[in-house]
């Protein structure tokens, strides 16, 4: 079986950070469960999207985790220092913009 871990590392290493912010890992799409889209997660994502202030991303990670999110990609992205911008793939998944 072929392991694609090298492709993921190469992908992140050679893309500008803003591309990873908008598209995530293009070699390994992340599944997003609708059950993680709670009213709290939706409200946080909406507020960040409208204000373009993404300082609440770690709080969003906590809300998603409380909703049962166990996706390392989603949680690590929310807890990363960014940059976070409008078009963030996690925020867009919550707001059903993708």
C-alpha positions as CSV (number, residue, x, y, z in Angstrom):
1,X,0.0,0.0,0.0
2,X,1.3,3.4,-1.0
3,X,1.6,6.0,1.8
4,X,0.7,9.6,0.9
5,X,2.1,11.3,4.0
6,X,5.0,12.7,2.0
7,X,2.5,14.4,-0.4
8,X,0.8,16.1,2.5
9,X,4.1,17.4,3.9
10,X,5.2,18.6,0.4
11,X,1.8,20.2,-0.1
12,X,2.0,22.3,3.1
13,X,5.7,23.1,2.7
14,X,5.4,24.5,-0.8
15,X,2.1,26.4,-0.6
16,X,1.8,30.0,0.7
17,X,0.0,29.8,4.1
18,X,-3.0,31.6,2.8
19,X,-3.7,28.8,0.3
20,X,-3.7,26.2,3.1
21,X,-6.0,28.6,5.0
22,X,-8.6,28.6,2.2
23,X,-8.2,25.1,0.7
24,X,-6.9,23.0,3.5
25,X,-4.9,19.9,2.6
26,X,-5.8,19.3,-1.0
27,X,-4.2,15.9,-0.9
28,X,-6.4,14.7,2.0
29,X,-9.9,16.3,2.1
30,X,-11.4,16.5,5.5
31,X,-14.8,15.0,6.2
32,X,-17.1,17.3,8.2
33,X,-20.0,15.9,10.2
34,X,-23.1,18.0,10.2
35,X,-23.5,17.2,13.9
36,X,-20.5,19.4,14.6
37,X,-22.5,22.4,13.2
38,X,-24.0,23.4,16.5
39,X,-25.6,26.7,17.2
40,X,-22.5,27.8,19.1
41,X,-20.1,26.8,16.3
42,X,-22.4,28.4,13.7
43,X,-22.6,31.7,15.7
44,X,-18.8,31.8,16.2
45,X,-18.1,31.1,12.6
46,X,-20.7,33.7,11.5
47,X,-19.3,36.4,13.7
48,X,-15.7,35.8,12.5
49,X,-16.8,35.7,8.9
50,X,-18.7,39.0,9.1
51,X,-16.2,40.8,11.2
52,X,-13.1,39.4,9.5
53,X,-11.7,39.0,13.1
54,X,-10.6,35.4,13.5
55,X,-9.2,35.7,17.1
56,X,-11.9,33.3,18.3
57,X,-10.6,30.4,16.2
58,X,-9.3,28.5,19.3
59,X,-12.8,29.0,20.9
60,X,-14.3,27.6,17.8
61,X,-12.0,24.5,18.1
62,X,-13.3,24.0,21.7
63,X,-17.0,24.3,20.5
64,X,-16.4,21.8,17.7
65,X,-14.7,19.4,20.1
66,X,-17.6,19.8,22.5
67,X,-19.9,18.8,19.6
68,X,-17.9,15.6,19.0
69,X,-15.4,16.7,16.4
70,X,-12.5,14.4,16.5
71,X,-10.8,15.6,13.2
72,X,-7.2,16.4,13.9
73,X,-7.1,18.5,10.7
74,X,-10.1,20.7,11.8
75,X,-9.0,21.1,15.4
76,X,-5.3,21.7,14.6
77,X,-6.3,24.3,12.0
78,X,-8.5,26.2,14.4
79,X,-5.8,26.2,17.0
80,X,-3.0,27.2,14.7
81,X,-1.7,30.8,14.7
82,X,-2.9,31.3,11.1
83,X,-3.1,33.4,9.2
84,X,-6.8,33.1,9.3
85,X,-8.8,34.9,6.6
86,X,-12.3,35.2,5.2
87,X,-12.6,32.0,3.2
88,X,-11.1,29.8,5.9
89,X,-12.0,26.3,4.9
90,X,-13.2,25.3,8.4
91,X,-15.4,28.4,8.8
92,X,-16.8,27.8,5.3
93,X,-17.6,24.2,6.1
94,X,-19.6,25.3,9.2
95,X,-21.4,28.1,7.3
96,X,-22.0,25.7,4.3
97,X,-20.2,27.9,1.9
98,X,-18.2,25.2,0.1
